[in-house]
Amino acid sequence: MRAHSLFLSRWLLALLLCLVMLPAQAQADTPRQSPEELIRQSVDQLMGKIEGRRGYFAEHVDELEALVEDSLHDVADFRYIGASVMGRYFRNASPGQRSRFADTFRQTLIDTYAKGLVTFDYREVRVLDQQQASREPDQASVDMEVVANDGTVYPVSYSLRLSDGEWKVVNVIVNGINLGLTFRNQFDQAMRDNNRDYDATIEGWSPEVDISEKGQDA
Protein backbone atom coordinates (compact mmCIF):
# COMPACT_ATOMS: atom_id res chain seq x y z
CA MET A 1 0.00 0.00 0.00
CA ARG A 2 2.86 2.36 0.87
CA ALA A 3 4.58 1.57 -2.44
CA HIS A 4 1.37 2.35 -4.33
CA SER A 5 0.99 5.63 -2.43
CA LEU A 6 4.56 6.67 -3.22
CA PHE A 7 4.16 5.77 -6.91
CA LEU A 8 0.89 7.70 -7.09
CA SER A 9 2.51 10.67 -5.39
CA ARG A 10 5.41 10.80 -7.85
CA TRP A 11 3.10 10.33 -10.82
CA LEU A 12 0.71 13.04 -9.74
CA LEU A 13 3.36 15.64 -8.98
CA ALA A 14 4.61 15.10 -12.53
CA LEU A 15 1.14 14.97 -14.07
CA LEU A 16 0.09 18.23 -12.52
CA LEU A 17 2.89 20.14 -14.22
CA CYS A 18 2.63 18.26 -17.48
CA LEU A 19 -1.08 18.58 -18.26
CA VAL A 20 -0.62 21.75 -20.27
CA MET A 21 -0.20 20.61 -23.86
CA LEU A 22 -0.70 23.78 -25.91
CA PRO A 23 2.02 25.49 -27.94
CA ALA A 24 3.22 28.82 -26.64
CA GLN A 25 0.90 31.77 -27.08
CA ALA A 26 2.10 34.57 -29.30
CA GLN A 27 3.56 37.34 -27.18
CA ALA A 28 1.01 40.09 -26.74
CA ASP A 29 -0.20 42.54 -24.13
CA THR A 30 -3.41 40.54 -23.76
CA PRO A 31 -3.22 36.72 -23.97
CA ARG A 32 -5.57 35.08 -26.43
CA GLN A 33 -6.82 32.70 -23.74
CA SER A 34 -7.65 33.05 -20.08
CA PRO A 35 -5.76 30.76 -17.69
CA GLU A 36 -8.88 28.62 -17.25
CA GLU A 37 -9.37 28.26 -21.00
CA LEU A 38 -5.72 27.36 -21.43
CA ILE A 39 -5.81 24.61 -18.80
CA ARG A 40 -9.22 23.26 -19.85
CA GLN A 41 -8.28 22.93 -23.51
CA SER A 42 -4.91 21.52 -22.57
CA VAL A 43 -6.45 18.77 -20.43
CA ASP A 44 -8.77 17.79 -23.29
CA GLN A 45 -5.86 17.65 -25.73
CA LEU A 46 -3.76 15.55 -23.38
CA MET A 47 -6.50 13.00 -22.84
CA GLY A 48 -7.06 12.79 -26.58
CA LYS A 49 -3.40 12.14 -27.34
CA ILE A 50 -2.90 9.44 -24.72
CA GLU A 51 -6.26 7.67 -24.58
CA GLY A 52 -6.21 4.35 -26.38
CA ARG A 53 -2.43 4.45 -26.90
CA ARG A 54 -1.12 3.57 -23.45
CA GLY A 55 0.00 0.15 -24.62
CA TYR A 56 1.97 1.68 -27.48
CA PHE A 57 3.64 4.31 -25.31
CA ALA A 58 4.46 1.69 -22.67
CA GLU A 59 6.68 0.06 -25.29
CA HIS A 60 7.93 3.35 -26.73
CA VAL A 61 8.73 5.41 -23.64
CA ASP A 62 11.26 7.51 -25.53
CA GLU A 63 8.52 8.80 -27.82
CA LEU A 64 6.33 9.64 -24.86
CA GLU A 65 9.18 11.46 -23.14
CA ALA A 66 9.79 13.49 -26.29
CA LEU A 67 6.09 14.36 -26.45
CA VAL A 68 6.09 15.48 -22.83
CA GLU A 69 9.27 17.50 -23.23
CA ASP A 70 7.89 19.32 -26.25
CA SER A 71 4.68 20.11 -24.39
CA LEU A 72 6.52 21.53 -21.39
CA HIS A 73 9.00 23.66 -23.27
CA ASP A 74 6.98 26.86 -23.47
CA VAL A 75 4.25 26.52 -20.84
CA ALA A 76 6.06 25.88 -17.56
CA ASP A 77 8.50 28.55 -16.40
CA PHE A 78 11.25 26.25 -15.14
CA ARG A 79 13.75 29.07 -14.68
CA TYR A 80 11.33 30.79 -12.33
CA ILE A 81 10.41 27.52 -10.60
CA GLY A 82 14.05 26.52 -10.23
CA ALA A 83 14.94 29.84 -8.63
CA SER A 84 12.01 29.52 -6.24
CA VAL A 85 12.93 25.96 -5.25
CA MET A 86 16.58 26.90 -4.67
CA GLY A 87 15.31 29.68 -2.42
CA ARG A 88 18.03 31.43 -0.41
CA TYR A 89 20.70 29.35 -2.14
CA PHE A 90 19.90 30.80 -5.55
CA ARG A 91 21.87 34.02 -4.99
CA ASN A 92 25.18 32.27 -4.41
CA ALA A 93 24.75 29.65 -7.15
CA SER A 94 26.70 30.17 -10.34
CA PRO A 95 24.79 30.78 -13.58
CA GLY A 96 25.76 27.27 -14.69
CA GLN A 97 24.44 25.72 -11.49
CA ARG A 98 21.18 27.63 -11.77
CA SER A 99 20.71 26.49 -15.34
CA ARG A 100 21.67 22.90 -14.56
CA PHE A 101 19.21 22.67 -11.68
CA ALA A 102 16.37 23.99 -13.84
CA ASP A 103 17.20 21.36 -16.46
CA THR A 104 17.50 18.62 -13.83
CA PHE A 105 14.19 19.62 -12.28
CA ARG A 106 12.47 19.51 -15.65
CA GLN A 107 13.98 16.17 -16.62
CA THR A 108 12.94 14.61 -13.31
CA LEU A 109 9.33 15.45 -14.05
CA ILE A 110 9.53 14.28 -17.65
CA ASP A 111 10.98 10.88 -16.71
CA THR A 112 8.56 10.28 -13.85
CA TYR A 113 5.54 11.39 -15.84
CA ALA A 114 6.35 9.30 -18.89
CA LYS A 115 6.68 6.15 -16.80
CA GLY A 116 3.58 6.78 -14.72
CA LEU A 117 1.23 8.02 -17.39
CA VAL A 118 0.93 4.64 -19.09
CA THR A 119 0.50 2.63 -15.88
CA PHE A 120 -1.57 4.70 -13.43
CA ASP A 121 -5.33 4.17 -13.75
CA TYR A 122 -7.27 7.40 -13.41
CA ARG A 123 -10.98 7.75 -14.01
CA GLU A 124 -11.24 11.44 -14.80
CA VAL A 125 -9.33 14.70 -14.95
CA ARG A 126 -11.61 17.70 -14.75
CA VAL A 127 -11.28 21.47 -14.57
CA LEU A 128 -13.87 22.94 -12.20
CA ASP A 129 -16.62 25.09 -13.67
CA GLN A 130 -16.42 27.68 -10.90
CA GLN A 131 -13.07 29.48 -10.60
CA GLN A 132 -12.02 32.17 -8.14
CA ALA A 133 -11.27 35.59 -9.57
CA SER A 134 -7.65 36.70 -9.38
CA ARG A 135 -6.73 39.70 -7.23
CA GLU A 136 -3.73 40.57 -9.40
CA PRO A 137 -3.84 41.02 -13.20
CA ASP A 138 -0.56 39.14 -13.71
CA GLN A 139 -1.36 36.19 -11.43
CA ALA A 140 -4.01 33.50 -11.63
CA SER A 141 -5.00 30.11 -10.29
CA VAL A 142 -6.98 27.33 -11.94
CA ASP A 143 -8.65 24.63 -9.86
CA MET A 144 -9.21 21.08 -11.07
CA GLU A 145 -9.54 17.52 -9.78
CA VAL A 146 -7.94 14.18 -10.59
CA VAL A 147 -10.20 11.22 -9.84
CA ALA A 148 -8.51 7.84 -9.35
CA ASN A 149 -10.25 4.58 -10.26
CA ASP A 150 -10.85 3.84 -6.58
CA GLY A 151 -12.87 7.04 -6.36
CA THR A 152 -10.27 9.09 -4.50
CA VAL A 153 -10.48 12.74 -5.54
CA TYR A 154 -7.29 14.81 -5.53
CA PRO A 155 -7.99 18.58 -5.60
CA VAL A 156 -5.46 20.49 -7.67
CA SER A 157 -4.72 24.18 -8.05
CA TYR A 158 -2.36 25.55 -10.70
CA SER A 159 -0.59 28.84 -10.04
CA LEU A 160 0.19 30.84 -13.17
CA ARG A 161 1.95 34.13 -13.83
CA LEU A 162 1.74 36.42 -16.83
CA SER A 163 5.15 37.09 -18.35
CA ASP A 164 5.70 38.81 -21.72
CA GLY A 165 2.09 38.24 -22.67
CA GLU A 166 2.15 34.50 -21.86
CA TRP A 167 0.53 32.61 -19.02
CA LYS A 168 2.94 30.08 -17.54
CA VAL A 169 2.61 27.52 -14.77
CA VAL A 170 4.88 28.31 -11.80
CA ASN A 171 3.49 26.16 -9.00
CA VAL A 172 0.94 23.48 -8.12
CA ILE A 173 -0.97 22.71 -4.94
CA VAL A 174 -2.31 19.15 -4.77
CA ASN A 175 -4.45 17.76 -1.97
CA GLY A 176 -3.49 20.79 0.11
CA ILE A 177 0.24 20.30 -0.40
CA ASN A 178 2.16 23.21 -1.92
CA LEU A 179 4.64 21.43 -4.17
CA GLY A 180 6.82 24.50 -4.67
CA LEU A 181 7.23 24.97 -0.93
CA THR A 182 7.77 21.24 -0.41
CA PHE A 183 10.50 21.12 -3.06
CA ARG A 184 12.16 24.21 -1.57
CA ASN A 185 12.30 22.53 1.85
CA GLN A 186 13.74 19.38 0.26
CA PHE A 187 16.39 21.38 -1.58
CA ASP A 188 17.33 23.13 1.65
CA GLN A 189 17.66 19.80 3.44
CA ALA A 190 19.70 18.33 0.59
CA MET A 191 22.08 21.29 0.73
CA ARG A 192 22.52 20.71 4.47
CA ASP A 193 23.12 17.00 3.94
CA ASN A 194 25.72 17.77 1.25
CA ASN A 195 27.51 20.46 3.28
CA ARG A 196 26.31 23.23 0.94
CA ASP A 197 27.74 21.44 -2.11
CA TYR A 198 25.60 22.71 -5.00
CA ASP A 199 26.88 20.23 -7.55
CA ALA A 200 26.28 17.21 -5.29
CA THR A 201 22.79 18.43 -4.43
CA ILE A 202 21.84 18.99 -8.07
CA GLU A 203 23.33 15.66 -9.13
CA GLY A 204 21.35 13.78 -6.49
CA TRP A 205 18.09 15.71 -6.87
CA SER A 206 15.13 13.32 -6.55
CA PRO A 207 12.06 15.02 -5.03
CA GLU A 208 9.35 13.01 -3.31
CA VAL A 209 5.88 14.08 -2.21
CA ASP A 210 3.34 11.96 -0.34
CA ILE A 211 -0.13 13.23 -1.21
CA SER A 212 -1.96 10.33 0.43
CA GLU A 213 -2.89 12.59 3.34
CA LYS A 214 -4.34 16.08 3.18
CA GLY A 215 -1.63 18.70 3.36
CA GLN A 216 -1.62 22.02 5.18
CA ASP A 217 0.79 24.02 3.02
CA ALA A 218 -1.71 25.84 0.85
C-alpha positions in Angstrom: 0.0 0.0 0.0 2.9 2.4 0.9 4.6 1.6 -2.4 1.4 2.4 -4.3 1.0 5.6 -2.4 4.6 6.7 -3.2 4.2 5.8 -6.9 0.9 7.7 -7.1 2.5 10.7 -5.4 5.4 10.8 -7.9 3.1 10.3 -10.8 0.7 13.0 -9.7 3.4 15.6 -9.0 4.6 15.1 -12.5 1.1 15.0 -14.1 0.1 18.2 -12.5 2.9 20.1 -14.2 2.6 18.3 -17.5 -1.1 18.6 -18.3 -0.6 21.8 -20.3 -0.2 20.6 -23.9 -0.7 23.8 -25.9 2.0 25.5 -27.9 3.2 28.8 -26.6 0.9 31.8 -27.1 2.1 34.6 -29.3 3.6 37.3 -27.2 1.0 40.1 -26.7 -0.2 42.5 -24.1 -3.4 40.5 -23.8 -3.2 36.7 -24.0 -5.6 35.1 -26.4 -6.8 32.7 -23.7 -7.7 33.0 -20.1 -5.8 30.8 -17.7 -8.9 28.6 -17.3 -9.4 28.3 -21.0 -5.7 27.4 -21.4 -5.8 24.6 -18.8 -9.2 23.3 -19.8 -8.3 22.9 -23.5 -4.9 21.5 -22.6 -6.5 18.8 -20.4 -8.8 17.8 -23.3 -5.9 17.6 -25.7 -3.8 15.6 -23.4 -6.5 13.0 -22.8 -7.1 12.8 -26.6 -3.4 12.1 -27.3 -2.9 9.4 -24.7 -6.3 7.7 -24.6 -6.2 4.3 -26.4 -2.4 4.5 -26.9 -1.1 3.6 -23.5 0.0 0.1 -24.6 2.0 1.7 -27.5 3.6 4.3 -25.3 4.5 1.7 -22.7 6.7 0.1 -25.3 7.9 3.3 -26.7 8.7 5.4 -23.6 11.3 7.5 -25.5 8.5 8.8 -27.8 6.3 9.6 -24.9 9.2 11.5 -23.1 9.8 13.5 -26.3 6.1 14.4 -26.4 6.1 15.5 -22.8 9.3 17.5 -23.2 7.9 19.3 -26.3 4.7 20.1 -24.4 6.5 21.5 -21.4 9.0 23.7 -23.3 7.0 26.9 -23.5 4.2 26.5 -20.8 6.1 25.9 -17.6 8.5 28.6 -16.4 11.2 26.2 -15.1 13.8 29.1 -14.7 11.3 30.8 -12.3 10.4 27.5 -10.6 14.0 26.5 -10.2 14.9 29.8 -8.6 12.0 29.5 -6.2 12.9 26.0 -5.2 16.6 26.9 -4.7 15.3 29.7 -2.4 18.0 31.4 -0.4 20.7 29.4 -2.1 19.9 30.8 -5.6 21.9 34.0 -5.0 25.2 32.3 -4.4 24.7 29.7 -7.1 26.7 30.2 -10.3 24.8 30.8 -13.6 25.8 27.3 -14.7 24.4 25.7 -11.5 21.2 27.6 -11.8 20.7 26.5 -15.3 21.7 22.9 -14.6 19.2 22.7 -11.7 16.4 24.0 -13.8 17.2 21.4 -16.5 17.5 18.6 -13.8 14.2 19.6 -12.3 12.5 19.5 -15.7 14.0 16.2 -16.6 12.9 14.6 -13.3 9.3 15.5 -14.0 9.5 14.3 -17.6 11.0 10.9 -16.7 8.6 10.3 -13.8 5.5 11.4 -15.8 6.3 9.3 -18.9 6.7 6.2 -16.8 3.6 6.8 -14.7 1.2 8.0 -17.4 0.9 4.6 -19.1 0.5 2.6 -15.9 -1.6 4.7 -13.4 -5.3 4.2 -13.8 -7.3 7.4 -13.4 -11.0 7.8 -14.0 -11.2 11.4 -14.8 -9.3 14.7 -15.0 -11.6 17.7 -14.7 -11.3 21.5 -14.6 -13.9 22.9 -12.2 -16.6 25.1 -13.7 -16.4 27.7 -10.9 -13.1 29.5 -10.6 -12.0 32.2 -8.1 -11.3 35.6 -9.6 -7.7 36.7 -9.4 -6.7 39.7 -7.2 -3.7 40.6 -9.4 -3.8 41.0 -13.2 -0.6 39.1 -13.7 -1.4 36.2 -11.4 -4.0 33.5 -11.6 -5.0 30.1 -10.3 -7.0 27.3 -11.9 -8.7 24.6 -9.9 -9.2 21.1 -11.1 -9.5 17.5 -9.8 -7.9 14.2 -10.6 -10.2 11.2 -9.8 -8.5 7.8 -9.3 -10.2 4.6 -10.3 -10.8 3.8 -6.6 -12.9 7.0 -6.4 -10.3 9.1 -4.5 -10.5 12.7 -5.5 -7.3 14.8 -5.5 -8.0 18.6 -5.6 -5.5 20.5 -7.7 -4.7 24.2 -8.1 -2.4 25.5 -10.7 -0.6 28.8 -10.0 0.2 30.8 -13.2 1.9 34.1 -13.8 1.7 36.4 -16.8 5.1 37.1 -18.4 5.7 38.8 -21.7 2.1 38.2 -22.7 2.1 34.5 -21.9 0.5 32.6 -19.0 2.9 30.1 -17.5 2.6 27.5 -14.8 4.9 28.3 -11.8 3.5 26.2 -9.0 0.9 23.5 -8.1 -1.0 22.7 -4.9 -2.3 19.1 -4.8 -4.4 17.8 -2.0 -3.5 20.8 0.1 0.2 20.3 -0.4 2.2 23.2 -1.9 4.6 21.4 -4.2 6.8 24.5 -4.7 7.2 25.0 -0.9 7.8 21.2 -0.4 10.5 21.1 -3.1 12.2 24.2 -1.6 12.3 22.5 1.8 13.7 19.4 0.3 16.4 21.4 -1.6 17.3 23.1 1.7 17.7 19.8 3.4 19.7 18.3 0.6 22.1 21.3 0.7 22.5 20.7 4.5 23.1 17.0 3.9 25.7 17.8 1.2 27.5 20.5 3.3 26.3 23.2 0.9 27.7 21.4 -2.1 25.6 22.7 -5.0 26.9 20.2 -7.5 26.3 17.2 -5.3 22.8 18.4 -4.4 21.8 19.0 -8.1 23.3 15.7 -9.1 21.3 13.8 -6.5 18.1 15.7 -6.9 15.1 13.3 -6.5 12.1 15.0 -5.0 9.4 13.0 -3.3 5.9 14.1 -2.2 3.3 12.0 -0.3 -0.1 13.2 -1.2 -2.0 10.3 0.4 -2.9 12.6 3.3 -4.3 16.1 3.2 -1.6 18.7 3.4 -1.6 22.0 5.2 0.8 24.0 3.0 -1.7 25.8 0.9 
